[in-house]
């Protein structure tokens, strides 16, 4: 039986987060640890989310957890990198460039081999047919005029400092490496690099459900 379509996130208050404040949890298969940044719907478990963002630590070689029906993107944050091999031969990828996303199907059986010690990685998961994600690394300023109104935006600092000005904050927030901001749909914001060489991840999450499906849940 298919899951009931969920409402897309509603306009709300931007939420700041920091890696140091996220609680580590075991992987679905117990082979590593992950820190969840956010998921939608908020109470959804690992088998029912529309989207999920997390930061994982890979300390040993081994298989990734399987997530049937999920589209995945992984981005290296720290470490020498990891080799990702699909057992069906569909890909053999070396994730070695910080900030460069690699996309693959969650149902793929994937073996991870560390290339020089532990790594830390940013993970984006979206349920196929319910949500899609665009992930990019940038050093350029951006604002809400560049984002569709129904899109959730997550910003994560990779290098330097970034300043966030948004409509629901009296003062600008300055974020450093290892911190980020979740902006619900409809948020008005500006995101500006404070330092030369500043880089960040930008994740755009957009529902792909037909509007009629969403309306039946209202």
C-alpha positions, -999 to +999 in steps of 0.1 A: +000+000+000+014+034-009+020+061+016-005+089+020+007+121+002+019+147+028+014+184+028+045+203+017+062+224+044+044+256+052+060+291+056+076+294+090+106+306+109+141+299+094+160+275+116+197+277+123+216+244+130+252+234+138+269+200+133+282+201+169+246+202+182+232+173+161+227+140+178+246+110+162+225+080+154+234+046+139+229+040+102+199+020+091+222-010+087+243-002+118+274+003+097+281+039+106+267+070+123+246+099+110+233+132+123+199+142+110+195+179+100+159+177+091+133+155+075+098+160+060+072+152+073+088+159+107+075+127+124+083+104+095+106+075+101+133+062+077+106+044+056+081+073+052+100+106+047+095+127+015+130+142+021+158+138+046+191+157+051+219+143+073+256+144+079+273+110+081+307+098+094+323+068+076+350+052+097+353+018+081+348+001+047+314-015+042+280-014+025+256+015+025+221+011+038+195+004+011+167+029+006+143+016-021+124+043-039+148+070-028+170+092-049+203+100-031+230+126-034+262+125-013+287+153-009+322+150+007+327+174+035+360+162+051+386+135+045+405+120+016+374+105+001+356+073-005+351+049-034+315+040-041+309+008-061+275-005-071+275-043-070+255-044-103+283-025-120+262+006-128+288+029-113+323+030-097+328+065-084+356+081-063+341+108-041+372+130-036+363+166-043+348+185-013+314+201-023+308+180-055+276+160-053+272+125-066+238+111-073+226+074-072+195+053-066+189+044-030+180+008-039+214+002-053+237-021-033+267+001-027+300-008-011+321+021+003+359+019+005+378+046+023+406+062+003+427+075+032+410+074+065+375+084+078+353+108+059+324+131+067+297+134+041+265+155+035+235+133+024+204+143+006+175+118+002+143+124-017+114+100-023+110+094-060+078+108-073+072+129-042+101+153-041+132+163-060+165+180-049+190+202-065+224+203-048+252+227-056+284+242-041+288+279-046+307+310-035+281+334-048+255+354-029+219+345-034+184+356-022+148+344-022+141+359-055+161+330-070+140+304-053+105+292-062+079+299-036+071+262-028+108+253-023+126+245+010+162+258+010+190+244+031+223+263+033+254+247+048+288+264+052+318+246+038+344+274+040+347+309+054+318+328+069+284+337+055+258+362+066+221+355+065+195+384+065+160+371+066+126+388+073+119+371+106+152+380+123+159+415+138+196+410+132+218+393+106+232+359+115+268+351+107+274+314+101+308+296+101+320+262+089+298+234+102+267+255+106+237+261+083+202+274+079+169+258+069+145+281+052+109+270+048+090+277+016+081+314+012+110+326+034+125+360+024+162+360+028+196+371+015+227+349+018+261+367+015+297+355+017+317+374+043+352+361+034+371+357+002+370+320-007+338+313+012+319+283-001+286+267+009+262+240-001+228+250-014+201+223-013+167+231-030+139+207-021+107+208-041+075+187-040+066+169-072+032+158-060+003+169-082-015+198-066-048+178-065-030+152-042-019+180-018-053+196-018-070+164-007-049+165+025-059+200+035 
